[in-house]
Amino acid sequence: MFLFFSGCGKKAPPVYSEAYIPKAVVLDFYIKDGNVILSFIPDYSGQTSSGSLKGYVIYKNSRLSDMKACENCSVIFKKTGTVYVRAGQEKVVYKEEIKKNYKYHYKVIGFSSNDIFSEYSNIISFEY
């Protein structure tokens, strides 16, 4: 009976209880020549663990400006790009073409070389 319930115990990749990956802080933007330029600063204030910071995934939600949003509905984000960073990089920039008469929402999340993710950045919202 004991042999029936025994196993190696390895069921999933290890979970790092104290993992810290620098999140993006001060997510900001400006618009130039039909492009949005996002910029943010990696938060290196914590002790990085679980692999080094590899980059950031950019998430976006967009809809026509004249579309009414559901008051109680959550904003659904889709991956729109990835930015890779160098060790100790102080500022990260991402550029993307946007369309007129749309509302946009962006947020960013960092990831490590071991595929551990940071917390999400603040969300920026604007209409173009």
C-alpha positions, 0 to 999 in steps of 0.5 A: 500500500505504501508503494502505491502512494509514494512518488518522487514529489516533483510535480511542478517547477519550483516556486520562489517565495521571496522572488523579486524582479524589478517592476516598471515604475513611473510608466509614462507616455507621449505621442509623436507622429502617430506613435505612442512612446512609453517610458519607464524606470526599472525599480532596482530597489529590491534584491533581485532574485530568481534570475536576472531581469531580462525584459518587460512585456507590454500589454495594451487595450484599445477600442474606438473612442465612440464605443461605450464602455461597460461600467462594471466590466474589467479592461482586457489587456493583450500582449502587444510587445516585448522590450529586452533590457541590459543589466542596470539599464536606467530607462526603458522605452517602447514605441508603437504606432497608434490610430486616431479616434481610439482609447488606449490603456497600457501596462507593463510587467517585468520578467527574469531569465527564469521566467519569474514575473514582477508586479504590474506597473501602473496603468496609463490611459489616453485617447488619441 
